[in-house]
Amino acid sequence: MTNEFLGCAGMHIVSDYNRAELAYWIGKPYWGHGYATEAVQRMMEYGFNELKLNRIWAAALARNPASSAVMQKNGMNYEGKLVQHIKKWEEYEDVVYYGMTLSEYETALR
């Protein structure tokens, strides 16, 4: 085991609505090793099982299919795309959204 920084994951919780936005980032040298998939899985387990959230959602740049794949592998459902929703490095980017409710999470565990 080393003390290398691989990336980060977190949730922005909106307690009034019992939901959270999930976000993650993995450093390029660590792509393709399943770290993001595992981090998202653990965050969703924590959000649904410990925090008792009703909904967790996440977003990714449409041009980043690997990030979308992480959300899909964890059972999140595609909810739509906002065209040219953000501007990153002077380029307008489409953003895709994925989400899951507590009832969908519980059904997936069966």
All heavy atoms as an XYZ file, in Angstrom:
897
protein
N       0.845     -1.176      0.000
C       0.000      0.000      0.000
C       0.890      1.239      0.000
O       1.898      1.288      0.676
C      -0.922      0.005      1.220
C      -1.813      1.219      1.249
S      -2.799      1.383      2.740
C      -4.198      0.386      2.300
N       0.469      2.227     -0.781
C       1.195      3.488     -0.838
C       0.282      4.614     -0.389
O      -0.914      4.418     -0.181
C       1.689      3.774     -2.266
O       0.554      4.019     -3.100
C       2.500      2.609     -2.825
N       0.838      5.779     -0.275
C       0.056      6.957      0.094
C      -0.198      7.858     -1.105
O      -0.337      9.061     -0.959
C       0.780      7.741      1.189
C       0.752      7.011      2.517
O      -0.237      6.367      2.841
N       1.832      7.098      3.258
N      -0.257      7.272     -2.290
C      -0.495      8.048     -3.499
C      -1.925      8.560     -3.536
O      -2.852      7.873     -3.132
C      -0.254      7.189     -4.740
C       1.192      6.786     -4.918
C       1.357      5.878     -6.123
O       1.238      6.394     -7.246
O       1.573      4.678     -5.909
N      -2.084      9.765     -4.072
C      -3.405     10.356     -4.265
C      -3.932      9.886     -5.614
O      -3.347     10.181     -6.647
C      -3.317     11.881     -4.215
C      -4.632     12.560     -4.405
C      -5.571     12.580     -3.382
C      -4.943     13.177     -5.601
C      -6.798     13.208     -3.546
C      -6.169     13.807     -5.780
C      -7.090     13.821     -4.748
N      -5.019      9.107     -5.605
C      -5.602      8.560     -6.830
C      -6.708      9.447     -7.383
O      -6.911      9.508     -8.592
C      -6.193      7.173     -6.564
C      -5.293      6.111     -5.975
C      -6.074      4.828     -5.749
C      -4.108      5.868     -6.860
N      -7.455     10.075     -6.511
C      -8.589     10.875     -6.927
C      -9.460     11.194     -5.732
O      -9.015     11.080     -4.587
N     -10.693     11.574     -6.016
C     -11.600     11.911     -4.924
C     -13.043     11.649     -5.346
O     -13.351     11.545     -6.534
C     -11.425     13.364     -4.499
S     -11.687     14.543     -5.821
N     -13.898     11.535     -4.350
C     -15.331     11.356     -4.573
C     -16.052     12.030     -3.426
O     -15.549     12.067     -2.299
C     -15.694      9.876     -4.639
N     -17.225     12.553     -3.714
C     -17.998     13.201     -2.671
C     -19.435     13.392     -3.094
O     -19.801     13.133     -4.238
N     -20.235     13.830     -2.134
C     -21.643     14.094     -2.408
C     -22.011     15.465     -1.861
O     -21.602     15.817     -0.751
C     -22.537     13.038     -1.750
C     -22.506     11.702     -2.433
S     -23.785     10.570     -1.828
C     -23.154     10.163     -0.209
N     -22.779     16.198     -2.626
C     -23.376     17.444     -2.157
C     -24.809     17.108     -1.762
O     -25.657     16.836     -2.614
C     -23.345     18.509     -3.255
C     -24.018     19.764     -2.829
N     -25.252     20.141     -3.305
C     -23.647     20.721     -1.940
C     -25.604     21.279     -2.740
N     -24.658     21.654     -1.911
N     -25.062     17.098     -0.477
C     -26.352     16.670      0.049
C     -27.293     17.869      0.181
O     -26.913     18.913      0.708
C     -26.162     15.982      1.416
C     -25.287     14.735      1.230
C     -27.509     15.630      2.046
C     -24.756     14.158      2.514
N     -28.502     17.691     -0.313
C     -29.564     18.689     -0.163
C     -30.611     18.058      0.756
O     -31.491     17.324      0.302
C     -30.160     19.086     -1.530
C     -31.247     20.134     -1.353
C     -29.072     19.579     -2.471
N     -30.470     18.332      2.037
C     -31.314     17.645      3.028
C     -32.792     17.996      2.895
O     -33.639     17.164      3.196
C     -30.816     17.929      4.444
O     -30.758     19.314      4.686
N     -33.121     19.210      2.439
C     -34.531     19.579      2.264
C     -35.250     18.650      1.287
O     -36.462     18.448      1.394
C     -34.669     21.013      1.766
C     -34.365     22.043      2.836
O     -34.231     21.657      4.026
O     -34.267     23.232      2.492
N     -34.501     18.111      0.333
C     -35.090     17.238     -0.690
C     -34.621     15.785     -0.560
O     -34.975     14.956     -1.383
C     -34.779     17.765     -2.087
C     -35.361     19.136     -2.320
C     -34.536     20.244     -2.377
C     -36.733     19.308     -2.447
C     -35.062     21.510     -2.572
C     -37.270     20.575     -2.639
C     -36.430     21.669     -2.701
O     -36.955     22.921     -2.898
N     -33.806     15.504      0.460
C     -33.342     14.145      0.728
C     -32.654     13.536     -0.493
O     -32.912     12.392     -0.857
C     -34.504     13.266      1.209
C     -34.021     12.086      2.010
O     -32.958     12.113      2.598
N     -34.810     11.022      2.002
N     -31.789     14.337     -1.129
C     -31.067     13.872     -2.312
C     -29.635     14.385     -2.270
O     -29.306     15.259     -1.459
C     -31.755     14.349     -3.585
C     -31.652     15.827     -3.803
C     -32.234     16.254     -5.139
N     -32.049     17.683     -5.307
C     -32.956     18.520     -5.738
N     -34.171     18.079     -6.068
N     -32.685     19.802     -5.871
N     -28.815     13.834     -3.157
C     -27.427     14.275     -3.228
C     -26.912     14.185     -4.652
O     -27.298     13.297     -5.412
C     -26.549     13.432     -2.317
N     -26.034     15.120     -4.974
C     -25.291     15.050     -6.226
C     -23.975     14.359     -5.927
O     -23.240     14.743     -5.020
C     -25.010     16.444     -6.786
C     -24.153     16.396     -8.034
C     -23.754     17.759     -8.560
O     -24.018     18.777     -7.879
O     -23.171     17.808     -9.654
N     -23.688     13.326     -6.684
C     -22.454     12.554     -6.537
C     -21.456     13.035     -7.579
O     -21.816     13.241     -8.740
C     -22.772     11.065     -6.745
C     -21.629     10.076     -6.811
C     -20.865     10.061     -5.497
C     -22.175      8.701     -7.119
N     -20.221     13.250     -7.167
C     -19.169     13.665     -8.096
C     -17.895     12.887     -7.782
O     -17.661     12.499     -6.625
C     -18.923     15.155     -7.978
N     -17.086     12.661     -8.800
C     -15.840     11.929     -8.611
C     -14.829     12.349     -9.658
O     -15.175     12.867    -10.719
C     -16.079     10.413     -8.674
C     -16.854      9.979     -9.891
C     -16.212      9.606    -11.066
C     -18.241      9.957     -9.873
C     -16.937      9.235    -12.189
C     -18.969      9.588    -10.985
C     -18.296      9.221    -12.136
O     -19.010      8.868    -13.250
N     -13.577     12.132     -9.323
C     -12.466     12.424    -10.224
C     -11.351     11.433     -9.919
O     -11.028     11.203     -8.753
C     -11.978     13.860    -10.008
C     -10.760     14.189    -10.803
C     -10.714     14.643    -12.076
C      -9.405     14.058    -10.373
N      -9.407     14.809    -12.480
C      -8.585     14.458    -11.443
C      -8.796     13.633     -9.187
C      -7.198     14.448    -11.374
C      -7.412     13.632     -9.119
C      -6.636     14.031    -10.201
N     -10.803     10.836    -10.963
C      -9.684      9.900    -10.828
C      -8.550     10.417    -11.705
O      -8.771     10.778    -12.867
C     -10.087      8.468    -11.265
C     -11.252      7.945    -10.433
C      -8.893      7.519    -11.205
C     -10.958      7.711     -8.968
N      -7.345     10.443    -11.165
C      -6.179     10.883    -11.925
C      -5.922      9.986    -13.130
O      -6.119      8.766    -13.065
N      -5.478     10.580    -14.210
C      -5.297      9.872    -15.473
C      -4.451      8.594    -15.363
O      -4.783      7.581    -15.968
C      -4.691     10.827    -16.505
C      -4.857     10.390    -17.922
C      -4.439     11.514    -18.877
C      -4.917     11.199    -20.269
N      -4.644     12.315    -21.186
N      -3.372      8.577    -14.570
C      -2.580      7.333    -14.478
C      -3.358      6.148    -13.896
O      -2.932      5.004    -14.018
C      -1.412      7.704    -13.553
C      -1.353      9.188    -13.562
C      -2.754      9.667    -13.822
N      -4.506      6.431    -13.265
C      -5.267      5.382    -12.580
C      -6.555      5.012    -13.311
O      -7.351      4.227    -12.790
C      -5.555      5.823    -11.139
C      -4.289      6.223    -10.432
C      -3.955      7.561    -10.252
C      -3.383      5.257     -9.999
C      -2.774      7.925     -9.637
C      -2.200      5.615     -9.382
C      -1.898      6.950     -9.213
O      -0.715      7.306     -8.614
N      -6.776      5.580    -14.486
C      -7.951      5.236    -15.279
C      -7.920      3.766    -15.679
O      -6.854      3.182    -15.898
C      -8.007      6.074    -16.550
C      -8.295      7.532    -16.348
C      -8.523      8.177    -15.162
C      -8.362      8.528    -17.369
N      -8.737      9.516    -15.385
C      -8.644      9.763    -16.727
C      -8.216      8.506    -18.746
C      -8.772     10.949    -17.439
C      -8.357      9.689    -19.442
C      -8.634     10.897    -18.805
N      -9.091      3.163    -15.775
C      -9.201      1.797    -16.276
C      -8.921      0.711    -15.257
O      -8.833     -0.462    -15.617
N      -8.805      1.070    -13.984
C      -8.533      0.076    -12.940
C      -9.735     -0.193    -12.046
O      -9.622     -0.931    -11.069
C      -7.349      0.529    -12.078
C      -6.067      0.648    -12.828
N      -5.282     -0.431    -13.146
C      -5.462      1.733    -13.370
C      -4.225     -0.022    -13.823
N      -4.311      1.295    -13.982
N     -10.875      0.430    -12.347
C     -12.081      0.206    -11.562
C     -12.203      1.070    -10.320
O     -13.153      0.902     -9.550
N     -11.283      1.996    -10.115
C     -11.330      2.824     -8.907
C     -12.573      3.705     -8.869
O     -13.215      3.841     -7.818
C     -10.078      3.695     -8.780
C      -8.788      2.911     -8.665
C      -7.724      3.188     -9.500
C      -8.643      1.903     -7.720
C      -6.531      2.483     -9.398
C      -7.467      1.185     -7.606
C      -6.405      1.477     -8.451
O      -5.240      0.783     -8.351
N     -12.915      4.332     -9.978
C     -14.098      5.196    -10.008
C     -15.362      4.377     -9.779
O     -16.248      4.782     -9.019
C     -14.183      5.953    -11.332
N     -15.453      3.221    -10.426
C     -16.627      2.360    -10.261
C     -16.794      1.959     -8.805
O     -17.897      2.016     -8.253
C     -16.510      1.119    -11.165
O     -16.406      1.558    -12.522
C     -17.701      0.194    -11.002
N     -15.693      1.571     -8.163
C     -15.769      1.178     -6.753
C     -16.112      2.368     -5.858
O     -16.925      2.240     -4.932
C     -14.456      0.554     -6.295
C     -14.508      0.086     -4.858
C     -13.248     -0.601     -4.378
O     -12.357     -0.880     -5.194
O     -13.171     -0.865     -3.167
N     -15.528      3.517     -6.126
C     -15.815      4.706     -5.314
C     -17.292      5.080     -5.405
O     -17.932      5.370     -4.391
C     -14.935      5.868     -5.755
N     -17.847      5.065     -6.616
C     -19.254      5.400     -6.799
C     -20.132      4.369     -6.090
O     -21.111      4.721     -5.424
C     -19.597      5.528     -8.297
C     -21.106      5.581     -8.517
C     -18.921      6.764     -8.886
N     -19.793      3.103     -6.203
C     -20.562      2.055     -5.524
C     -20.597      2.307     -4.017
O     -21.664      2.259     -3.397
C     -19.959      0.682     -5.800
C     -20.663     -0.439     -5.074
C     -19.958     -1.786     -5.238
O     -18.939     -1.896     -5.889
N     -20.509     -2.797     -4.613
N     -19.439      2.596     -3.439
C     -19.370      2.823     -1.984
C     -20.131      4.083     -1.578
O     -20.796      4.107     -0.534
C     -17.914      2.924     -1.522
C     -17.095      1.697     -1.806
C     -17.442      0.565     -0.861
N     -16.587     -0.574     -1.143
C     -17.018     -1.772     -1.461
N     -18.311     -2.008     -1.523
N     -16.185     -2.757     -1.694
N     -20.035      5.130     -2.387
C     -20.750      6.366     -2.073
C     -22.265      6.136     -2.137
O     -23.010      6.647     -1.297
C     -20.342      7.488     -3.024
C     -18.890      7.912     -2.906
S     -18.467      8.620     -1.311
C     -19.322     10.165     -1.401
N     -22.713      5.374     -3.124
C     -24.144      5.087     -3.233
C     -24.619      4.227     -2.065
O     -25.694      4.468     -1.513
C     -24.451      4.428     -4.577
C     -24.287      5.408     -5.736
S     -24.571      4.672     -7.347
C     -26.333      4.351     -7.236
N     -23.829      3.231     -1.687
C     -24.176      2.420     -0.517
C     -24.316      3.294      0.722
O     -25.283      3.177      1.477
C     -23.107      1.353     -0.270
C     -23.099      0.227     -1.265
C     -21.913     -0.714     -1.106
O     -21.027     -0.457     -0.247
O     -21.854     -1.693     -1.862
N     -23.361      4.180      0.918
C     -23.388      5.077      2.073
C     -24.606      6.011      1.998
O     -25.317      6.193      2.992
C     -22.091      5.881      2.134
C     -22.036      6.854      3.287
C     -21.887      6.399      4.602
C     -22.141      8.220      3.072
C     -21.842      7.284      5.660
C     -22.101      9.117      4.126
C     -21.950      8.641      5.419
O     -21.916      9.524      6.459
N     -24.838      6.587      0.835
C     -25.950      7.516      0.672
C     -27.300      6.882      0.925
O     -28.154      7.451      1.615
N     -27.505      5.693      0.362
C     -28.801      5.036      0.525
C     -28.937      4.311      1.866
O     -29.964      4.415      2.528
C     -29.062      4.068     -0.628
C     -29.385      4.747     -1.934
C     -28.680      4.431     -3.082
C     -30.386      5.705     -2.018
C     -28.966      5.044     -4.298
C     -30.687      6.332     -3.224
C     -29.971      5.999     -4.364
N     -27.910      3.602      2.282
C     -28.003      2.770      3.488
C     -27.795      3.542      4.787
O     -28.477      3.273      5.778
C     -27.022      1.607      3.425
C     -27.336      0.650      2.295
O     -28.491      0.476      1.923
N     -26.313      0.038      1.731
N     -26.849      4.460      4.811
C     -26.530      5.179      6.046
C     -27.244      6.531      6.144
O     -27.792      6.864      7.188
C     -25.013      5.393      6.161
C     -24.197      4.119      6.139
C     -24.536      3.165      7.279
O     -24.771      3.632      8.411
O     -24.566      1.946      7.022
N     -27.220      7.300      5.050
C     -27.842      8.627      5.074
C     -29.335      8.582      4.771
O     -30.034      9.568      4.984
C     -27.148      9.559      4.074
C     -25.669      9.805      4.313
C     -25.101     10.694      3.221
C     -25.435     10.416      5.691
N     -29.808      7.435      4.292
C     -31.223      7.236      3.961
C     -31.717      8.257      2.930
O     -32.838      8.771      3.016
C     -32.098      7.290      5.222
C     -31.671      6.338      6.314
C     -31.720      4.895      5.875
C     -31.395      3.981      7.049
N     -31.007      2.652      6.621
N     -30.879      8.552      1.930
C     -31.276      9.461      0.859
C     -32.341      8.808     -0.004
O     -32.384      7.586     -0.142
C     -30.068      9.822     -0.009
C     -28.960     10.613      0.682
C     -27.750     10.729     -0.236
C     -29.458     11.982      1.105
N     -33.175      9.615     -0.620
C     -34.177      9.111     -1.546
C     -33.671      9.084     -2.979
O     -34.142      8.295     -3.787
C     -35.449      9.960     -1.486
C     -36.505      9.433     -2.418
O     -36.961      8.298     -2.268
N     -36.885     10.222     -3.401
N     -32.695      9.944     -3.283
C     -32.222     10.043     -4.668
C     -30.764     10.478     -4.696
O     -30.341     11.338     -3.916
C     -33.079     11.064     -5.407
C     -32.660     11.353     -6.814
C     -33.681     12.290     -7.496
N     -33.094     13.005     -8.605
C     -32.717     12.454     -9.759
N     -32.868     11.165     -9.951
N     -32.191     13.182    -10.715
N     -30.014      9.872     -5.611
C     -28.632     10.271     -5.879
C     -28.514     10.464     -7.382
O     -28.992      9.635     -8.153
C     -27.621      9.209     -5.388
C     -27.718      9.047     -3.867
C     -26.202      9.583     -5.811
C     -26.878      7.920     -3.294
N     -27.886     11.565     -7.776
C     -27.707     11.832     -9.204
C     -26.278     12.290     -9.458
O     -25.551     12.674     -8.533
C     -28.723     12.860     -9.698
C     -28.570     14.233     -9.112
C     -29.076     14.688     -7.913
C     -27.866     15.327     -9.681
N     -28.737     15.987     -7.714
C     -27.986     16.419     -8.790
C     -27.145     15.508    -10.855
C     -27.403     17.657     -9.034
C     -26.570     16.744    -11.099
C     -26.699     17.796    -10.202
N     -25.879     12.221    -10.721
C     -24.529     12.636    -11.112
C     -24.558     13.120    -12.559
O     -25.479     12.798    -13.315
C     -23.549     11.473    -10.965
N     -23.547     13.878    -12.925
C     -23.445     14.421    -14.276
C     -22.034     14.192    -14.812
O     -21.080     14.041    -14.046
C     -23.757     15.913    -14.265
N     -21.935     14.171    -16.137
C     -20.635     14.025    -16.797
C     -20.673     14.757    -18.124
O     -21.749     14.955    -18.707
C     -20.316     12.550    -17.034
N     -19.517     15.134    -18.602
C     -19.447     15.690    -19.946
C     -19.843     14.603    -20.931
O     -19.422     13.447    -20.791
C     -18.039     16.187    -20.268
C     -17.512     17.342    -19.422
C     -16.093     17.690    -19.841
C     -18.415     18.553    -19.538
N     -20.643     14.951    -21.908
C     -21.101     13.967    -22.894
C     -19.928     13.347    -23.644
O     -19.994     12.194    -24.064
C     -22.076     14.618    -23.871
N     -18.838     14.077    -23.796
C     -17.675     13.551    -24.523
C     -16.800     12.630    -23.663
O     -15.737     12.199    -24.097
C     -16.839     14.690    -25.093
C     -16.161     15.549    -24.066
C     -15.287     16.604    -24.741
N     -14.839     17.600    -23.802
C     -13.761     17.481    -23.038
N     -13.017     16.397    -23.104
N     -13.417     18.445    -22.211
N     -17.280     12.318    -22.464
C     -16.542     11.430    -21.560
C     -17.357     10.153    -21.311
O     -17.955      9.978    -20.250
C     -16.251     12.151    -20.238
C     -15.403     11.338    -19.297
O     -15.093     10.181    -19.559
N     -15.034     11.933    -18.180
N     -17.377      9.235    -22.289
C     -18.189      8.023    -22.122
C     -17.725      7.128    -20.979
O     -18.527      6.378    -20.425
C     -18.069      7.319    -23.476
C     -16.816      7.845    -24.079
C     -16.677      9.260    -23.570
N     -16.465      7.219    -20.586
C     -15.988      6.393    -19.473
C     -16.683      6.782    -18.171
O     -17.024      5.919    -17.359
C     -14.472      6.519    -19.326
N     -16.921      8.066    -17.974
C     -17.612      8.500    -16.774
C     -19.071      8.046    -16.789
O     -19.601      7.603    -15.770
C     -17.533     10.018    -16.628
O     -18.001     10.413    -15.362
N     -19.698      8.128    -17.952
C     -21.066      7.616    -18.075
C     -21.112      6.121    -17.794
O     -22.042      5.625    -17.154
C     -21.624      7.906    -19.472
O     -21.818      9.289    -19.652
N     -20.101      5.389    -18.247
C     -20.044      3.944    -18.015
C     -19.956      3.625    -16.523
O     -20.553      2.656    -16.054
C     -18.868      3.332    -18.766
N     -19.230      4.442    -15.769
C     -19.131      4.236    -14.318
C     -20.518      4.328    -13.689
O     -20.903      3.491    -12.866
C     -18.171      5.277    -13.686
C     -18.307      5.301    -12.164
C     -16.739      4.985    -14.096
N     -21.282      5.322    -14.098
C     -22.627      5.497    -13.542
C     -23.539      4.338    -13.958
O     -24.304      3.817    -13.141
C     -23.198      6.840    -13.967
C     -22.435      8.008    -13.345
S     -23.095      9.611    -13.799
C     -22.037     10.042    -15.187
N     -23.449      3.922    -15.212
C     -24.263      2.809    -15.700
C     -23.914      1.510    -14.981
O     -24.807      0.742    -14.618
C     -24.077      2.654    -17.206
C     -24.655      3.797    -17.994
C     -24.192      3.817    -19.442
O     -23.416      2.973    -19.878
N     -24.655      4.806    -20.192
N     -22.630      1.252    -14.755
C     -22.205      0.032    -14.051
C     -22.771     -0.033    -12.646
O     -22.958     -1.111    -12.084
C     -20.677     -0.042    -13.962
C     -19.991     -0.368    -15.253
C     -18.484     -0.365    -15.046
C     -17.758     -0.260    -16.354
N     -16.305     -0.121    -16.147
N     -23.034      1.134    -12.065
C     -23.592      1.196    -10.721
C     -25.106      1.307    -10.719
O     -25.709      1.614     -9.687
C     -22.951      2.350     -9.946
C     -21.593      1.962     -9.411
O     -21.497      1.170     -8.483
N     -20.536      2.485    -10.007
N     -25.723      1.056    -11.860
C     -27.175      0.982    -11.930
C     -27.893      2.296    -12.087
O     -29.126      2.339    -12.056
N     -27.153      3.384    -12.265
C     -27.808      4.676    -12.441
C     -28.437      4.740    -13.829
O     -27.919      4.165    -14.783
C     -26.809      5.815    -12.227
C     -26.269      5.863    -10.808
S     -25.065      7.174    -10.562
C     -26.164      8.484    -10.061
N     -29.552      5.425    -13.929
C     -30.310      5.528    -15.171
C     -30.024      6.838    -15.881
O     -29.965      7.894    -15.245
C     -31.817      5.444    -14.865
C     -32.157      4.147    -14.179
O     -31.892      3.074    -14.689
N     -32.748      4.253    -12.996
N     -29.900      6.759    -17.189
C     -29.728      7.952    -18.002
C     -30.993      8.791    -17.902
O     -32.096      8.295    -18.096
C     -29.465      7.559    -19.463
C     -29.363      8.727    -20.412
C     -28.204      9.493    -20.465
C     -30.422      9.056    -21.249
C     -28.106     10.569    -21.335
C     -30.329     10.129    -22.120
C     -29.170     10.885    -22.161
O     -29.078     11.941    -23.025
N     -30.828     10.066    -17.594
C     -31.984     10.936    -17.410
C     -32.047     12.073    -18.418
O     -33.053     12.766    -18.483
C     -31.997     11.491    -15.983
C     -32.184     10.384    -14.951
C     -32.277     10.896    -13.531
O     -31.773     12.006    -13.247
O     -32.845     10.175    -12.702
N     -30.996     12.254    -19.188
C     -31.063     13.282    -20.213
C     -29.753     14.006    -20.440
O     -28.763     13.775    -19.752
N     -29.785     14.885    -21.439
C     -28.609     15.661    -21.828
C     -28.997     17.120    -21.957
O     -30.025     17.447    -22.554
C     -28.064     15.143    -23.159
C     -26.906     15.955    -23.701
C     -26.259     15.315    -24.917
C     -27.121     15.455    -26.144
N     -26.415     15.031    -27.375
N     -28.176     18.001    -21.416
C     -28.333     19.433    -21.595
C     -27.260     19.888    -22.579
O     -26.066     19.730    -22.337
C     -28.205     20.175    -20.270
C     -29.288     19.856    -19.237
C     -29.043     20.627    -17.947
C     -30.678     20.164    -19.777
N     -27.699     20.409    -23.695
C     -26.811     20.776    -24.795
C     -26.108     22.101    -24.487
O     -26.751     23.067    -24.059
C     -27.609     20.864    -26.115
C     -26.733     21.327    -27.260
C     -28.245     19.509    -26.424
N     -24.802     22.111    -24.690
C     -23.945     23.278    -24.453
C     -24.256     23.921    -23.102
O     -24.371     25.139    -22.974
C     -24.082     24.278    -25.600
C     -23.587     23.723    -26.909
C     -23.572     24.751    -28.028
O     -23.887     25.930    -27.836
N     -23.200     24.301    -29.211
N     -24.336     23.097    -22.099
C     -24.767     23.527    -20.772
C     -23.678     24.250    -19.987
O     -23.969     25.098    -19.138
C     -25.274     22.309    -19.995
C     -25.905     22.638    -18.692
N     -27.031     23.442    -18.584
C     -25.587     22.292    -17.427
C     -27.374     23.558    -17.316
N     -26.514     22.874    -16.589
N     -22.422     23.890    -20.220
C     -21.320     24.544    -19.521
C     -20.255     24.975    -20.520
O     -20.232     24.501    -21.661
C     -20.693     23.638    -18.432
C     -20.043     22.407    -19.064
C     -21.726     23.256    -17.376
C     -19.186     21.625    -18.094
N     -19.382     25.840    -20.060
C     -18.259     26.275    -20.878
C     -16.988     25.880    -20.151
O     -16.755     26.291    -19.012
C     -18.307     27.785    -21.089
C     -17.326     28.302    -22.094
C     -17.557     29.793    -22.322
C     -16.651     30.326    -23.396
N     -16.863     31.781    -23.565
N     -16.181     25.034    -20.779
C     -14.941     24.553    -20.186
C     -13.814     24.819    -21.171
O     -13.876     24.361    -22.313
C     -15.053     23.057    -19.875
C     -13.831     22.489    -19.202
C     -14.033     21.044    -18.822
C     -12.785     20.528    -18.149
N     -12.934     19.139    -17.743
N     -12.823     25.550    -20.728
C     -11.670     25.893    -21.564
C     -12.108     26.506    -22.895
O     -11.686     26.091    -23.956
C     -10.755     24.705    -21.758
C     -10.163     24.197    -20.488
C      -9.693     24.937    -19.435
C     -10.002     22.842    -20.105
N      -9.240     24.121    -18.431
C      -9.423     22.818    -18.825
C     -10.284     21.630    -20.720
C      -9.115     21.651    -18.164
C      -9.978     20.474    -20.047
C      -9.397     20.481    -18.791
N     -13.023     27.461    -22.779
C     -13.517     28.222    -23.941
C     -14.335     27.398    -24.936
O     -14.592     27.845    -26.045
C     -12.366     28.941    -24.662
C     -11.610     29.932    -23.796
C     -12.517     30.969    -23.133
O     -13.369     31.556    -23.821
O     -12.379     31.173    -21.910
N     -14.766     26.214    -24.550
C     -15.617     25.369    -25.395
C     -16.911     25.070    -24.652
O     -16.893     24.736    -23.472
C     -14.923     24.037    -25.723
C     -13.655     24.159    -26.530
C     -13.922     24.500    -27.988
O     -14.977     24.091    -28.510
O     -13.077     25.189    -28.580
N     -18.018     25.174    -25.365
C     -19.298     24.787    -24.775
C     -19.411     23.269    -24.799
O     -19.071     22.625    -25.787
C     -20.465     25.429    -25.526
C     -20.529     26.904    -25.286
C     -20.033     27.803    -26.223
C     -21.071     27.398    -24.105
C     -20.074     29.172    -25.979
C     -21.116     28.756    -23.858
C     -20.614     29.639    -24.802
O     -20.656     30.983    -24.548
N     -19.881     22.710    -23.696
C     -19.933     21.257    -23.524
C     -21.355     20.798    -23.207
O     -22.055     21.431    -22.410
C     -19.025     20.820    -22.371
C     -17.565     21.150    -22.544
C     -16.818     20.113    -23.340
O     -17.430     19.099    -23.750
O     -15.611     20.295    -23.540
N     -21.748     19.665    -23.795
C     -22.985     18.992    -23.433
C     -22.746     18.217    -22.137
O     -21.651     17.676    -21.918
C     -23.421     18.021    -24.522
C     -23.735     18.698    -25.842
O     -23.829     19.938    -25.886
O     -23.879     17.973    -26.847
N     -23.772     18.153    -21.302
C     -23.678     17.444    -20.028
C     -24.786     16.394    -19.985
O     -25.942     16.685    -20.290
C     -23.818     18.413    -18.840
C     -23.751     17.664    -17.517
C     -22.737     19.487    -18.898
N     -24.427     15.157    -19.608
C     -25.399     14.078    -19.458
C     -25.634     13.825    -17.976
O     -24.732     13.985    -17.151
C     -24.960     12.775    -20.179
C     -24.952     12.974    -21.679
C     -23.604     12.315    -19.697
N     -26.865     13.443    -17.662
C     -27.266     13.236    -16.276
C     -27.749     11.808    -16.069
O     -28.433     11.241    -16.910
C     -28.389     14.217    -15.902
C     -27.878     15.623    -15.790
C     -27.771     16.438    -16.913
C     -27.471     16.129    -14.564
C     -27.272     17.727    -16.822
C     -26.974     17.415    -14.461
C     -26.873     18.204    -15.587
O     -26.376     19.470    -15.490
N     -27.375     11.255    -14.914
C     -27.784      9.916    -14.496
C     -28.306     10.017    -13.068
O     -27.878     10.889    -12.306
C     -26.595      8.954    -14.536
C     -26.166      8.585    -15.926
C     -25.377      9.441    -16.681
C     -26.572      7.388    -16.495
C     -24.994      9.110    -17.977
C     -26.190      7.045    -17.783
C     -25.408      7.913    -18.513
O     -25.041      7.577    -19.789
N     -29.212      9.125    -12.704
C     -29.728      9.151    -11.351
C     -30.312      7.817    -10.931
O     -30.517      6.914    -11.745
N     -30.569      7.726     -9.632
C     -31.175      6.522     -9.064
C     -31.925      6.916     -7.799
O     -31.443      7.737     -7.021
C     -30.105      5.483     -8.745
C     -30.648      4.203     -8.140
S     -29.354      2.983     -7.840
C     -29.563      1.973     -9.286
N     -33.095      6.319     -7.627
C     -33.864      6.528     -6.398
C     -33.613      5.372     -5.441
O     -33.104      4.311     -5.840
C     -35.375      6.613     -6.694
O     -35.805      5.362     -7.220
C     -35.687      7.752     -7.657
N     -34.001      5.566     -4.211
C     -33.854      4.520     -3.205
C     -34.616      3.256     -3.621
O     -34.090      2.154     -3.503
C     -34.355      5.018     -1.845
C     -34.358      3.994     -0.716
C     -32.957      3.451     -0.453
C     -34.949      4.607      0.541
N     -35.826      3.412     -4.134
C     -36.598      2.225     -4.527
C     -35.923      1.497     -5.681
O     -35.927      0.262     -5.718
C     -38.042      2.592     -4.862
O     -38.097      3.467     -5.955
N     -35.322      2.217     -6.615
C     -34.586      1.566     -7.720
C     -33.359      0.850     -7.175
O     -33.028     -0.263     -7.620
C     -34.172      2.606     -8.764
C     -35.324      3.175     -9.534
C     -34.973      4.380    -10.375
O     -33.995      5.096    -10.035
O     -35.676      4.622    -11.361
N     -32.684      1.456     -6.223
C     -31.510      0.846     -5.590
C     -31.884     -0.450     -4.879
O     -31.239     -1.472     -5.048
C     -30.886      1.846     -4.605
C     -29.696      1.332     -3.857
C     -28.446      1.236     -4.454
C     -29.810      0.968     -2.518
C     -27.352      0.772     -3.754
C     -28.714      0.521     -1.797
C     -27.477      0.428     -2.417
O     -26.394     -0.036     -1.714
N     -32.963     -0.402     -4.110
C     -33.413     -1.592     -3.377
C     -33.838     -2.698     -4.328
O     -33.555     -3.879     -4.098
C     -34.534     -1.225     -2.422
C     -34.067     -0.362     -1.271
C     -35.200      0.186     -0.424
O     -36.360      0.249     -0.901
O     -34.922      0.577      0.734
N     -34.496     -2.356     -5.434
C     -34.900     -3.341     -6.441
C     -33.675     -3.981     -7.071
O     -33.646     -5.197     -7.306
C     -35.796     -2.693     -7.511
O     -36.970     -2.200     -6.872
C     -36.171     -3.684     -8.589
N     -32.658     -3.185     -7.365
C     -31.440     -3.698     -7.998
C     -30.690     -4.673     -7.096
O     -30.003     -5.563     -7.593
C     -30.523     -2.532     -8.382
N     -30.847     -4.544     -5.791
C     -30.153     -5.441     -4.851
C     -30.789     -6.809     -4.779
O     -30.169     -7.765     -4.334
C     -30.138     -4.819     -3.445
C     -29.282     -3.579     -3.266
C     -29.411     -3.056     -1.837
C     -27.826     -3.863     -3.601
N     -32.030     -6.913     -5.223
C     -32.743     -8.212     -5.144
C     -32.226     -9.184     -6.160
O     -31.689     -8.982     -7.148
C     -34.235     -8.007     -5.351
C     -34.843     -7.256     -4.190
C     -36.341     -7.146     -4.337
N     -36.796     -6.124     -3.419
C     -37.748     -5.270     -3.680
N     -38.387     -5.296     -4.809
N     -38.109     -4.381     -2.792
